[in-house]
Amino acid sequence: MEPFDRSVRAHVYQLFASGVTEIDASRVSESRGWNRKAVRASLERLEAEHRIALLPGSDRVWMAHPFSGVDTGYRAHIGERSWFANCAWDALAIVALLGGDGTATGRDGIVEWQIQNGVVSPNGLIHMLVPAAEFWADIGFT
């Protein structure tokens, strides 16, 4: 990964962690004073490397795992803040990544896990419909 791409990717994650959900080349470039075309090219390289996913036909970040740029029905909650996640596994990952106690909710709140002191309850299973090796074949579905 090129140094600029690494910086762009890190900033995308910083924006998601801060609660921003609509992240595109303009937002990234304006918030850092970078050239928009250079940022767009970087986002496209990052997508080609499967480091992020862009919404089809745009330069808006759709996914930077475990964060989602669109409401999928899965959420991570810490205190009063919440983030969109791509799936149940990613909702748990966001709480772990950002630290502290929190809640991960499944599609539209049907399932809920509490995370306290790094322990998830209730116990259960998360079923992946697609093997991990095949996620990028249809990343929007998986």
C-alpha positions as CSV (number, residue, x, y, z in Angstrom):
1,M,0.0,0.0,0.0
2,E,1.3,3.4,-0.9
3,P,2.0,5.9,1.9
4,F,-0.8,8.3,0.7
5,D,-3.3,5.4,0.5
6,R,-2.4,4.4,4.1
7,S,-3.0,8.0,5.2
8,V,-6.4,8.1,3.3
9,R,-7.4,4.8,4.8
10,A,-6.5,5.9,8.3
11,H,-8.5,9.1,7.9
12,V,-11.5,7.2,6.6
13,Y,-11.4,5.1,9.8
14,Q,-10.9,8.2,12.0
15,L,-14.0,9.7,10.4
16,F,-16.1,6.6,10.9
17,A,-14.9,6.3,14.5
18,S,-15.9,9.9,15.1
19,G,-19.4,9.2,13.9
20,V,-19.4,10.4,10.3
21,T,-21.3,8.1,8.0
22,E,-21.2,9.9,4.7
23,I,-17.5,9.7,3.7
24,D,-16.5,10.5,0.1
25,A,-13.5,11.9,-1.7
26,S,-14.7,15.5,-1.1
27,R,-15.1,15.0,2.7
28,V,-11.7,13.3,3.0
29,S,-9.9,15.9,0.9
30,E,-11.6,18.9,2.5
31,S,-11.0,17.7,6.0
32,R,-7.3,17.1,5.4
33,G,-6.5,19.7,2.7
34,W,-5.6,17.0,0.2
35,N,-6.3,17.1,-3.6
36,R,-9.7,15.6,-4.3
37,K,-8.6,13.8,-7.5
38,A,-5.7,12.2,-5.6
39,V,-8.0,11.1,-2.8
40,R,-10.5,9.7,-5.3
41,A,-7.7,7.7,-7.0
42,S,-6.6,6.5,-3.6
43,L,-10.1,5.3,-2.6
44,E,-10.3,3.4,-5.9
45,R,-6.9,1.7,-5.3
46,L,-8.0,0.8,-1.7
47,E,-11.2,-0.7,-3.1
48,A,-9.2,-2.7,-5.8
49,E,-7.1,-4.0,-2.9
50,H,-10.3,-5.0,-0.9
51,R,-9.4,-2.6,1.9
52,I,-12.6,-0.7,1.6
53,A,-15.7,-0.9,-0.6
54,L,-17.2,2.1,-2.5
55,L,-20.9,2.5,-3.2
56,P,-21.3,1.4,-6.8
57,G,-20.8,4.3,-9.3
58,S,-19.5,6.7,-6.7
59,D,-16.6,7.7,-4.5
60,R,-18.5,7.3,-1.3
61,V,-17.2,4.8,1.2
62,W,-19.7,2.0,1.6
63,M,-17.7,-0.2,3.9
64,A,-14.4,0.1,5.8
65,H,-14.8,-3.0,7.9
66,P,-16.2,-3.2,10.4
67,F,-17.8,0.2,9.7
68,S,-20.6,0.7,7.2
69,G,-21.4,4.0,5.5
70,V,-25.1,3.0,5.0
71,D,-27.8,1.8,7.4
72,T,-27.8,-2.0,7.2
73,G,-30.0,-2.6,10.2
74,Y,-26.9,-3.6,12.3
75,R,-25.6,-1.2,14.9
76,A,-23.0,-0.9,17.5
77,H,-23.7,1.3,20.5
78,I,-21.4,2.7,23.2
79,G,-23.0,5.2,25.5
80,E,-25.2,7.6,23.5
81,R,-23.2,7.0,20.3
82,S,-23.9,4.5,17.6
83,W,-22.4,3.3,14.3
84,F,-23.7,1.4,11.3
85,A,-22.2,-2.1,10.9
86,N,-22.2,-4.4,8.0
87,C,-23.4,-7.5,9.9
88,A,-23.7,-8.8,13.5
89,W,-20.0,-9.8,13.6
90,D,-19.0,-6.2,12.6
91,A,-21.3,-4.7,15.2
92,L,-19.4,-6.7,17.8
93,A,-16.1,-5.7,16.3
94,I,-16.9,-2.0,16.4
95,V,-17.5,-2.2,20.2
96,A,-14.3,-4.1,20.6
97,L,-12.3,-1.7,18.4
98,L,-13.5,1.5,20.0
99,G,-13.4,0.0,23.5
100,G,-15.6,0.2,26.5
101,D,-18.9,-1.4,27.3
102,G,-21.6,-1.4,24.6
103,T,-24.3,-3.1,22.7
104,A,-24.4,-4.7,19.3
105,T,-27.8,-5.1,17.7
106,G,-28.7,-7.4,14.9
107,R,-30.9,-6.6,11.9
108,D,-33.2,-3.8,13.1
109,G,-32.8,-4.7,16.7
110,I,-34.2,-8.2,16.5
111,V,-31.1,-9.6,18.3
112,E,-29.0,-7.8,20.9
113,W,-25.7,-8.6,22.6
114,Q,-24.3,-6.8,25.6
115,I,-20.5,-6.4,25.8
116,Q,-19.3,-5.6,29.3
117,N,-15.6,-5.9,30.3
118,G,-14.9,-7.6,27.0
119,V,-17.5,-10.4,27.6
120,V,-20.3,-10.8,25.2
121,S,-23.7,-12.0,26.5
122,P,-25.9,-13.8,25.8
123,N,-23.9,-16.7,24.4
124,G,-24.8,-17.7,20.9
125,L,-23.8,-18.2,17.3
126,I,-23.5,-15.9,14.4
127,H,-24.2,-17.8,11.2
128,M,-22.4,-16.6,8.0
129,L,-24.4,-17.6,4.9
130,V,-21.3,-17.2,2.7
131,P,-17.8,-18.6,3.5
132,A,-15.3,-15.8,4.3
133,A,-13.2,-16.6,1.3
134,E,-16.1,-15.6,-0.9
135,F,-17.2,-12.4,0.8
136,W,-15.8,-10.1,-1.9
137,A,-17.8,-11.8,-4.7
138,D,-20.9,-10.0,-3.4
139,I,-19.7,-7.8,-0.5
140,G,-23.0,-5.9,-0.3
141,F,-24.8,-9.2,0.5
142,T,-22.2,-10.6,2.8
